[in-house]
Amino acid sequence: MDAAATLATRKPLEDLEAEVVRRHLARPDELSSGLLDALRYVLNFAKLGLVRASDGQDVAVGEALAGLRWRVVSALEPHLQGSDPTLWGAVRELPTLVRETRGWRDRLLRTTALDRAALEAEVTERQLCVASGGGGGSGYGYAGAFRLLHRRGLQPAMLSGTSMGSLISMFRARHKVFDGATLVAAARQLSWNNIFRVLEMESRYGIPATLRLYLRSALGNLFQREDGRVTTFRDMEIPLLVVTTGITMDALRHDLSYYEHFMDDAVSPGAVFRYTQLRRLTRLANVWRELLVRPDALRECVFGADELTMDADVLDAAGFSSAVTGVIHYDVIRDDARAKQLLDRLYGEWGITRLTEGGLVNNLPARPLWTAAMSGRLGRRNPFVLALDCFAPQPSSLGWMAVQQVVRPNVKANLPYAHFYFALEKRLSPVNLVPTVHDVVRAMRWTHDELEPHMPFVQEMCRTLRALPDAPAGEVAA
């Protein structure tokens, strides 16, 4: 699938639908529910591309509907992008658009393998997909967003995460039913000494760094199956994608020993950086820029996106995604032949020599999430992508500006694939990687309270629409 081309086809219609919803929420009594749903049905029908029939066959209808798309956008855009804040201008176009849409619906049902139930489900149902970006300790607030979605009755259909976003997302993905207590329980198990160590360690798959991340010693018991197996992506009840960065030899400007001791003088127990030496973040940003000098030497490696990585260990993927080049090293050094064989095969297929933090190539993984949904991973192809960003630049985080600016271009490249972008304002410091339970609960509450005013929009965009009724007897299709 050409993601950019598919997005270009759908985005004008999705932007118009979002405007319809915003105007409706501003004036909830202006339109009847029937008119509102008819308007949104027309927009969703016109953006159809591939539709999965009930027998599992994907039917391409996008080319056939090109003329309808042009008609719908041309008719509604002047009314929904003009100065009139009401929806009445758009409603006046409805009779003709509804008639044309019904005509095309009947035509597709007559001439393709599509059945009515599958076609209507594709048009009327949305799949909530949540992308959670990286940002160290600032990402603990994501758990508050998931709690709020649960309280509002919104069930994520798929999740993606980078770095801390992958760690929080893997907890949410374990079970369809939200269980915030599990994350709090995990926070109680965390301590600096059981998750980070400053000691020599073999480096086989990751890039050496001052701190060694021992994710399994801290959380391994929570991601082990009853039969003793490790939890893989295939075991997740909610589909999960974890973004990492694959490094080729051409990307490394120094010997591995350089990265292993790069931040030795800036690390102390209890925090990644001494607060009095945040100027060293500029050095860290420079190392990242060196890696980005050859963008063709970096690979976006997404675990959970294909059949092979579905059998990967979730903790390993999140560990690699959370490694910070020059600061935190994650690796697979345990006696686990299955994991090493899988990684060896992946490294060969991806053409890489090392894995490291996903933020280098994608710190807000909305595009991989949208692409997976549009490729048919969920059956239906009508995702609503909620993108959560805990590392957006803000006045209170000037010390991190150098690092944030390095990842900002890849964040911006992902924004077109998000239907709603939400940047956390109140958040823990990125260096607070092992917070107290009190801090975790506080961060959850901050994000919960900040996101709550936006929930009417998210809920309405994810609501299942009523199907457009059949034409009255005697109506002639356009």
RODO-2510 file (C-alpha; in nm, 4 decimals, decimal comma):
residues 478
     n   res          X          Y          Z
     1     m     0,0000     0,0000     0,0000
     2     d     0,1205     0,3496    -0,0838
     3     a     0,0524     0,5140     0,2521
     4     a     0,1048     0,8704     0,1296
     5     a    -0,1262     0,8281    -0,1703
     6     t    -0,3947     0,6572     0,0369
     7     l    -0,3751     0,9332     0,2967
     8     a    -0,4028     1,2016     0,0284
     9     t    -0,7235     1,0389    -0,0980
    10     r    -0,8876     1,0070     0,2429
    11     k    -0,7664     1,3124     0,4335
    12     p    -0,9863     1,5825     0,2691
    13     l    -1,2966     1,3807     0,3563
    14     e    -1,1763     1,3010     0,7076
    15     d    -1,0963     1,6665     0,7730
    16     l    -1,4466     1,7612     0,6608
    17     e    -1,6012     1,5021     0,8905
    18     a    -1,3955     1,6314     1,1827
    19     e    -1,5249     1,9817     1,1099
    20     v    -1,8823     1,8505     1,1013
    21     v    -1,8324     1,6942     1,4439
    22     r    -1,6735     2,0069     1,5929
    23     r    -1,9599     2,2248     1,4679
    24     h    -2,2142     1,9763     1,5970
    25     l    -2,0518     1,9726     1,9426
    26     a    -2,0557     2,3538     1,9476
    27     r    -2,4290     2,3538     1,8591
    28     p    -2,5609     2,0121     1,9617
    29     d    -2,9261     2,1031     1,9075
    30     e    -2,8803     2,2445     1,5584
    31     l    -2,9266     1,9228     1,3602
    32     s    -3,1308     1,6116     1,4174
    33     s    -2,9301     1,2942     1,4712
    34     g    -3,0607     1,1617     1,1403
    35     l    -2,9237     1,4552     0,9413
    36     l    -2,5918     1,4440     1,1258
    37     d    -2,5448     1,0740     1,0602
    38     a    -2,6468     1,1095     0,6951
    39     l    -2,3880     1,3834     0,6450
    40     r    -2,1145     1,1753     0,8052
    41     y    -2,2221     0,8600     0,6199
    42     v    -2,1797     1,0364     0,2866
    43     l    -1,8282     1,1478     0,3834
    44     n    -1,7251     0,8026     0,5060
    45     f    -1,8696     0,6262     0,2025
    46     a    -1,6859     0,8529    -0,0395
    47     k    -1,3457     0,7727     0,1129
    48     l    -1,3784     0,3945     0,0709
    49     g    -1,0799     0,2224    -0,0869
    50     l    -1,0420    -0,1447     0,0006
    51     v    -1,3381    -0,3099     0,1725
    52     r    -1,3287    -0,6567     0,3241
    53     a    -1,6311    -0,8691     0,2420
    54     s    -1,7763    -1,1116     0,4947
    55     d    -1,6006    -1,4000     0,3194
    56     g    -1,2606    -1,2359     0,3849
    57     q    -1,2064    -1,1091     0,0315
    58     d    -1,0738    -0,7529    -0,0067
    59     v    -1,2615    -0,5617    -0,2741
    60     a    -1,1095    -0,2474    -0,4299
    61     v    -1,3692     0,0276    -0,4805
    62     g    -1,1575     0,3417    -0,4508
    63     e    -1,1062     0,3989    -0,8215
    64     a    -1,4764     0,3538    -0,8966
    65     l    -1,5677     0,6124    -0,6322
    66     a    -1,3229     0,8807    -0,7533
    67     g    -1,6022     1,0849    -0,9095
    68     l    -1,8175     1,0647    -0,5976
    69     r    -1,5247     1,1805    -0,3827
    70     w    -1,4785     1,4837    -0,6035
    71     r    -1,8517     1,5606    -0,5882
    72     v    -1,8706     1,5324    -0,2097
    73     v    -1,5611     1,7443    -0,1424
    74     s    -1,6619     2,0080    -0,3984
    75     a    -2,0128     2,0345    -0,2550
    76     l    -1,9278     2,0407     0,1163
    77     e    -1,5873     2,2083     0,1385
    78     p    -1,7138     2,5647     0,0717
    79     h    -1,9705     2,5326     0,3506
    80     l    -1,7438     2,3621     0,6058
    81     q    -1,4406     2,5841     0,5535
    82     g    -1,6249     2,9126     0,5261
    83     s    -1,7084     3,1720     0,7895
    84     d    -2,0601     3,0416     0,8596
    85     p    -2,0220     2,8312     1,1785
    86     t    -2,3449     2,6374     1,1235
    87     l    -2,3998     2,3140     0,9329
    88     w    -2,7014     2,4313     0,7355
    89     g    -2,5052     2,5073     0,4203
    90     a    -2,3751     2,1507     0,4158
    91     v    -2,7219     2,0140     0,4918
    92     r    -2,8648     2,1895     0,1866
    93     e    -2,6303     1,9786    -0,0274
    94     l    -2,7452     1,6560     0,1363
    95     p    -3,0420     1,5526    -0,0828
    96     t    -2,8297     1,5290    -0,3956
    97     l    -2,5307     1,3728    -0,2177
    98     v    -2,7476     1,1165    -0,0411
    99     r    -2,9127     1,0188    -0,3671
   100     e    -2,5746     0,9745    -0,5384
   101     t    -2,4351     0,7787    -0,2437
   102     r    -2,7326     0,5429    -0,2417
   103     g    -2,6888     0,4899    -0,6119
   104     w    -2,3243     0,3957    -0,5701
   105     r    -2,4032     0,1699    -0,2756
   106     d    -2,6582    -0,0217    -0,4827
   107     r    -2,4138    -0,0415    -0,7735
   108     l    -2,1317    -0,1843    -0,5602
   109     l    -2,3618    -0,4437    -0,4080
   110     r    -2,4762    -0,5505    -0,7544
   111     t    -2,1411    -0,5578    -0,9306
   112     t    -1,8860    -0,6653    -0,6683
   113     a    -1,8425    -0,9429    -0,4137
   114     l    -1,9374    -0,7075    -0,1323
   115     d    -2,2309    -0,7890     0,0918
   116     r    -2,4476    -0,5265     0,2604
   117     a    -2,3370    -0,6046     0,6167
   118     a    -1,9647    -0,5729     0,5405
   119     l    -2,0084    -0,2557     0,3364
   120     e    -2,2172    -0,0835     0,6029
   121     a    -1,9744    -0,1852     0,8780
   122     e    -1,6859    -0,0326     0,6838
   123     v    -1,8712     0,2969     0,6468
   124     t    -2,0297     0,3284     0,9910
   125     e    -1,7732     0,1834     1,2336
   126     r    -1,4449     0,3422     1,3464
   127     q    -1,1536     0,1645     1,5122
   128     l    -0,9805     0,3601     1,7888
   129     c    -0,6017     0,3287     1,7542
   130     v    -0,3670     0,4927     2,0060
   131     a    -0,0067     0,5922     1,9311
   132     s     0,2091     0,6753     2,2349
   133     g     0,5375     0,8551     2,1794
   134     g     0,8686     0,8424     2,3603
   135     g     0,9917     1,0792     2,6277
   136     g     1,1294     0,8930     2,9274
   137     g     0,9545     0,9490     3,2589
   138     s     0,7233     1,2070     3,1011
   139     g     0,5315     0,9166     2,9471
   140     y     0,3906     0,7746     3,2701
   141     g     0,0911     1,0012     3,2177
   142     y    -0,0199     0,7846     2,9248
   143     a    -0,1720     0,5445     3,1740
   144     g    -0,4113     0,8223     3,2717
   145     a    -0,5209     0,8565     2,9095
   146     f    -0,5946     0,4849     2,8879
   147     r    -0,7895     0,5025     3,2121
   148     l    -0,9977     0,7901     3,0754
   149     l    -1,0690     0,6070     2,7498
   150     h    -1,1874     0,3091     2,9527
   151     r    -1,4138     0,5227     3,1677
   152     r    -1,5662     0,6735     2,8544
   153     g    -1,6360     0,3301     2,7109
   154     l    -1,3748     0,3505     2,4337
   155     q    -1,1902     0,0268     2,3591
   156     p    -0,8625     0,0599     2,1673
   157     a    -0,8488    -0,1700     1,8661
   158     m    -0,4718    -0,1378     1,8212
   159     l    -0,1804     0,0350     1,9935
   160     s     0,1655     0,1531     1,8955
   161     g     0,4466     0,2876     2,1074
   162     t     0,8004     0,4195     2,1053
   163     s     1,0307     0,4055     2,4073
   164     m     0,8254     0,4811     2,7218
   165     g     0,5171     0,4790     2,5006
   166     s     0,5928     0,1158     2,4147
   167     l     0,6302     0,0236     2,7821
   168     i     0,2970     0,1750     2,8853
   169     s     0,1260     0,0396     2,5724
   170     m     0,2443    -0,3154     2,6363
   171     f     0,0699    -0,3071     2,9741
   172     r    -0,2521    -0,1869     2,8127
   173     a    -0,2275    -0,4417     2,5315
   174     r    -0,2028    -0,7437     2,7611
   175     h    -0,5798    -0,7581     2,8145
   176     k    -0,8769    -0,6019     2,6413
   177     v    -1,0227    -0,5023     2,9773
   178     f    -0,8362    -0,2062     3,1245
   179     d    -0,6573    -0,2789     3,4517
   180     g    -0,4874     0,0303     3,5897
   181     a    -0,3942    -0,1552     3,9072
   182     t    -0,1409    -0,3647     3,7135
   183     l     0,0608    -0,0589     3,6168
   184     v     0,0562     0,0718     3,9729
   185     a     0,1658    -0,2716     4,0943
   186     a     0,4492    -0,2654     3,8419
   187     a     0,5543     0,0774     3,9666
   188     r     0,5825    -0,0696     4,3166
   189     q     0,8276    -0,3275     4,1826
   190     l     1,0522    -0,0709     4,0180
   191     s     1,3687     0,0476     4,1839
   192     w     1,6817     0,1990     4,0447
   193     n     1,8888    -0,1031     4,1458
   194     n     1,6664    -0,3672     3,9866
   195     i     1,6140    -0,1927     3,6539
   196     f     1,9464    -0,0120     3,5915
   197     r     2,3019    -0,1200     3,6563
   198     v     2,6350     0,0443     3,5853
   199     l     2,8605    -0,2454     3,4953
   200     e     3,0330    -0,4122     3,2043
   201     m     2,7988    -0,6218     2,9919
   202     e     2,8286    -0,8108     2,6667
   203     s     2,6882    -0,6226     2,3696
   204     r     2,5425    -0,8382     2,0957
   205     y     2,2291    -0,6702     1,9611
   206     g     2,2204    -0,3230     2,1185
   207     i     2,4560    -0,0252     2,1296
   208     p     2,6654    -0,0209     2,4508
   209     a     2,6023     0,2647     2,6932
   210     t     2,6784     0,3689     3,0488
   211     l     2,3571     0,2309     3,1987
   212     r     2,2342    -0,1217     3,1390
   213     l     1,8581    -0,1706     3,1306
   214     y     1,7481    -0,4918     3,3030
   215     l     1,3821    -0,4833     3,2096
   216     r     1,3242    -0,8534     3,2656
   217     s     1,4471    -0,8523     3,6245
   218     a     1,1965    -0,5777     3,7077
   219     l     0,8925    -0,6778     3,5002
   220     g     0,9583    -1,0289     3,3724
   221     n     0,7111    -1,1917     3,6121
   222     l     0,4298    -0,9774     3,4692
   223     f     0,5045    -1,0874     3,1126
   224     q     0,5402    -1,4588     3,1600
   225     r     0,2668    -1,6994     3,0560
   226     e     0,1214    -1,9595     3,2891
   227     d     0,3024    -2,2313     3,0957
   228     g     0,6348    -2,0525     3,1516
   229     r     0,6597    -1,9035     2,8030
   230     v     0,7521    -1,5395     2,7578
   231     t     0,4771    -1,3090     2,6318
   232     t     0,5027    -1,2441     2,2583
   233     f     0,3198    -1,0007     2,0339
   234     r     0,0943    -1,2857     1,9306
   235     d    -0,0209    -1,3149     2,2925
   236     m    -0,1360    -0,9538     2,3171
   237     e    -0,5162    -0,9299     2,3370
   238     i    -0,4934    -0,5859     2,1744
   239     p    -0,2642    -0,5760     1,8678
   240     l     0,0558    -0,3893     1,9528
   241     l     0,3331    -0,2305     1,7456
   242     v     0,6679    -0,1304     1,8981
   243     v     0,9023     0,0967     1,7028
   244     t     1,2792     0,0544     1,7243
   245     t     1,5662     0,1929     1,5197
   246     g     1,7870    -0,0433     1,3243
   247     i     2,1455     0,0751     1,2843
   248     t     2,3729    -0,0217     0,9967
   249     m     2,7492     0,0025     1,0242
   250     d     2,7436     0,3098     0,8012
   251     a     2,5491     0,5012     1,0689
   252     l     2,8039     0,4597     1,3473
   253     r     3,0642     0,7369     1,3424
   254     h     3,2650     0,5937     1,6346
   255     d     3,3751     0,2631     1,7790
   256     l     3,1239     0,0982     2,0122
   257     s     3,3454     0,1747     2,3121
   258     y     3,2837     0,5463     2,2518
   259     y     2,9100     0,5049     2,3134
   260     e     2,9639     0,2726     2,6079
   261     h     3,1380     0,5399     2,8134
   262     f     2,9952     0,8508     2,6510
   263     m     2,7948     0,9640     2,9573
   264     d     2,9892     0,8000     3,2400
   265     d     3,0555     1,1330     3,4091
   266     a     2,6901     1,2432     3,3950
   267     v     2,5161     0,9428     3,5449
   268     s     2,4424     0,8890     3,9098
   269     p     2,2223     0,6392     4,0964
   270     g     1,8613     0,7544     4,1126
   271     a     1,8577     0,9672     3,7976
   272     v     1,9874     0,9396     3,4458
   273     f     2,1452     1,2848     3,4567
   274     r     2,2579     1,4936     3,7449
   275     y     2,0332     1,7964     3,7308
   276     t     2,3316     2,0310     3,7570
   277     q     2,4743     1,8881     3,4356
   278     l     2,1816     1,9092     3,1977
   279     r     2,4112     2,0900     2,9576
   280     r     2,5339     1,7434     2,8707
   281     l     2,2042     1,6947     2,6906
   282     t     2,3516     1,9062     2,4136
   283     r     2,6282     1,6478     2,3791
   284     l     2,3678     1,3736     2,3640
   285     a     2,1739     1,5606     2,0963
   286     n     2,4937     1,5917     1,8929
   287     v     2,5460     1,2142     1,9045
   288     w     2,1918     1,1614     1,7780
   289     r     2,2493     1,4155     1,5000
   290     e     2,5596     1,2221     1,3965
   291     l     2,3474     0,9099     1,3558
   292     l     2,0951     1,1042     1,1486
   293     v     2,3581     1,2380     0,9080
   294     r     2,3015     0,9228     0,7051
   295     p     1,9245     0,8669     0,7260
   296     d     1,9557     0,5847     0,4734
   297     a     2,1688     0,4021     0,7306
   298     l     1,8813     0,3912     0,9804
   299     r     1,5858     0,1551     0,9577
   300     e     1,2449     0,1907     1,1157
   301     c     1,2027    -0,1594     1,2590
   302     v     0,8512    -0,2235     1,3855
   303     f     0,7884    -0,5261     1,6035
   304     g     0,4392    -0,6718     1,5782
   305     a     0,3896    -0,5457     1,2231
   306     d     0,4547    -0,8744     1,0406
   307     e     0,4279    -1,2475     1,0903
   308     l     0,7895    -1,2980     1,1956
   309     t     0,7999    -1,0299     1,4654
   310     m     0,4679    -1,1519     1,6061
   311     d     0,6739    -1,4235     1,7771
   312     a     0,9194    -1,1767     1,9304
   313     d     0,9352    -1,1218     2,3050
   314     v     0,7382    -0,8071     2,3913
   315     l     0,9786    -0,7149     2,6714
   316     d     1,2786    -0,7378     2,4388
   317     a     1,1144    -0,5130     2,1787
   318     a     1,0168    -0,2545     2,4405
   319     g     1,3669    -0,2747     2,5866
   320     f     1,5343    -0,1988     2,2547
   321     s     1,2825     0,0795     2,1852
   322     s     1,3589     0,2337     2,5265
   323     a     1,7375     0,2203     2,4978
   324     v     1,8931     0,5661     2,4653
   325     t     2,2036     0,5763     2,2476
   326     g     2,4941     0,6882     2,4613
   327     v     2,3013     0,6532     2,7891
   328     i     2,0985     0,3312     2,8203
   329     h     2,1886    -0,0069     2,6728
   330     y     1,9467    -0,2969     2,6298
   331     d     2,0521    -0,6369     2,5036
   332     v     1,9635    -1,0059     2,4982
   333     i     2,2449    -1,1805     2,6811
   334     r     2,0399    -1,4459     2,8608
   335     d     2,0485    -1,8094     2,7545
   336     d     1,7527    -1,7959     2,5155
   337     a     1,8225    -1,9686     2,1850
   338     r     1,4742    -1,8961     2,0447
   339     a     1,5017    -1,5190     2,1035
   340     k     1,8543    -1,5026     1,9604
   341     q     1,7646    -1,7042     1,6507
   342     l     1,4697    -1,4758     1,5852
   343     l     1,6805    -1,1607     1,6298
   344     d     1,9576    -1,2989     1,4088
   345     r     1,7039    -1,3622     1,1345
   346     l     1,5507    -1,0153     1,1777
   347     y     1,8903    -0,8483     1,1636
   348     g     1,9629    -1,0278     0,8379
   349     e     1,6293    -0,9352     0,6815
   350     w     1,6460    -0,5744     0,7978
   351     g     2,0132    -0,5372     0,7020
   352     i     2,1176    -0,3993     1,0413
   353     t     2,3884    -0,4666     1,2982
   354     r     2,2301    -0,3077     1,6094
   355     l     1,8948    -0,2013     1,7525
   356     t     1,8377     0,1098     1,9592
   357     e     1,5724     0,3593     2,0647
   358     g     1,2800     0,4050     1,8322
   359     g     1,2747     0,7814     1,8808
   360     l     1,5607     0,8328     1,6368
   361     v     1,3360     0,7401     1,3450
   362     n     0,9853     0,7766     1,4877
   363     n     0,9092     0,9286     1,8261
   364     l     0,5320     0,9412     1,7658
   365     p     0,4356     0,6228     1,5761
   366     a     0,1047     0,7304     1,4223
   367     r     0,2034     0,6381     1,0662
   368     p     0,2934     0,2718     1,1359
   369     l    -0,0309     0,2374     1,3315
   370     w    -0,2421     0,3958     1,0566
   371     t    -0,0634     0,1918     0,7908
   372     a    -0,1246    -0,1353     0,9761
   373     a    -0,4936    -0,0521     1,0111
   374     m    -0,5265     0,0487     0,6456
   375     s    -0,3486    -0,2708     0,5412
   376     g    -0,6364    -0,4694     0,6870
   377     r    -0,4839    -0,5778     1,0194
   378     l    -0,8151    -0,5096     1,1948
   379     g    -1,0411    -0,6303     0,9161
   380     r    -1,2058    -0,2908     0,8749
   381     r    -1,0112     0,0086     0,7428
   382     n    -1,1612     0,3114     0,9120
   383     p    -0,9203     0,3951     1,1968
   384     f    -0,9326     0,6943     1,4261
   385     v    -0,5744     0,7528     1,5402
   386     l    -0,5251     0,9285     1,8732
   387     a    -0,1604     1,0376     1,9038
   388     l    -0,0236     1,1048     2,2533
   389     d     0,2991     1,3057     2,2801
   390     c     0,4809     1,3468     2,6125
   391     f     0,7946     1,5057     2,4647
   392     a     0,6619     1,8094     2,2813
   393     p     0,8732     2,1224     2,3414
   394     q     0,7340     2,3628     2,6000
   395     p     0,8748     2,6620     2,7948
   396     s     0,9236     2,4547     3,1091
   397     s     1,1463     2,2045     2,9280
   398     l     1,4048     2,4375     2,7748
   399     g     1,6854     2,2168     2,9032
   400     w     1,5605     1,9389     2,6784
   401     m     1,5106     2,1566     2,3732
   402     a     1,8228     2,0329     2,1938
   403     v     1,7125     1,6692     2,2193
   404     q     1,3490     1,7495     2,1393
   405     q     1,4489     1,9333     1,8240
   406     v     1,6352     1,6263     1,6981
   407     v     1,3216     1,4097     1,7068
   408     r     1,0736     1,6829     1,6139
   409     p     1,1008     1,6352     1,2343
   410     n     0,9974     1,2703     1,2549
   411     v     0,7135     1,3643     1,4904
   412     k     0,5845     1,6205     1,2408
   413     a     0,6056     1,3633     0,9622
   414     n     0,3636     1,1443     1,1602
   415     l     0,1080     1,4133     1,2432
   416     p    -0,0870     1,3857     0,9132
   417     y    -0,1656     1,0250     1,0049
   418     a    -0,3189     1,1231     1,3397
   419     h    -0,6825     1,2262     1,3604
   420     f    -0,6293     1,3885     1,6991
   421     y    -0,2940     1,4969     1,8399
   422     f    -0,2638     1,5506     2,2138
   423     a     0,0514     1,6856     2,3795
   424     l     0,0804     1,6305     2,7529
   425     e     0,1434     1,9590     2,9347
   426     k     0,1904     1,8613     3,3001
   427     r     0,4248     1,5683     3,3095
   428     l     0,7051     1,4144     3,5083
   429     s     1,0617     1,4941     3,4101
   430     p     1,2044     1,2735     3,1341
   431     v     1,4841     1,1742     3,3758
   432     n     1,2356     1,0422     3,6316
   433     l     1,2526     0,6906     3,4912
   434     v     1,1874     0,5149     3,8214
   435     p     0,9213     0,7301     3,9892
   436     t     0,7473     0,6599     4,3143
   437     v     0,3963     0,5185     4,3067
   438     h     0,2769     0,8603     4,4225
   439     d     0,4412     1,0225     4,1197
   440     v     0,2910     0,7671     3,8794
   441     v    -0,0596     0,8231     4,0165
   442     r    -0,0080     1,1979     4,0009
   443     a     0,1072     1,1834     3,6389
   444     m    -0,1941     0,9690     3,5486
   445     r    -0,4273     1,2231     3,7073
   446     w    -0,2662     1,5146     3,5215
   447     t    -0,3107     1,3514     3,1830
   448     h    -0,6607     1,2291     3,2663
   449     d    -0,7691     1,5819     3,3573
   450     e    -0,5998     1,7455     3,0548
   451     l    -0,7467     1,5032     2,8027
   452     e    -1,0982     1,4968     2,9463
   453     p    -1,2193     1,8213     2,7783
   454     h    -1,1325     1,6680     2,4398
   455     m    -1,3197     1,3453     2,4992
   456     p    -1,6551     1,4547     2,3515
   457     f    -1,4797     1,4982     2,0161
   458     v    -1,2961     1,1655     2,0394
   459     q    -1,6119     0,9836     2,1474
   460     e    -1,8235     1,1336     1,8723
   461     m    -1,5638     1,0571     1,6056
   462     c    -1,5519     0,6947     1,7231
   463     r    -1,9284     0,6525     1,7524
   464     t    -2,0940     0,3973     1,5251
   465     l    -2,3159     0,5779     1,2743
   466     r    -2,6590     0,4715     1,1599
   467     a    -2,6565     0,3357     0,8075
   468     l    -2,8156     0,5482     0,5398
   469     p    -3,1727     0,4228     0,4904
   470     d    -3,2741     0,2821     0,1553
   471     a    -3,4285     0,5198    -0,0935
   472     p    -3,8018     0,5842    -0,0645
   473     a    -4,0109     0,4034    -0,3237
   474     g    -4,0003     0,5869    -0,6569
   475     e    -3,6723     0,7756    -0,5930
   476     v    -3,4436     0,7643    -0,8945
   477     a    -3,0760     0,7154    -0,8152
   478     a    -2,8378     0,9787    -0,9486
***
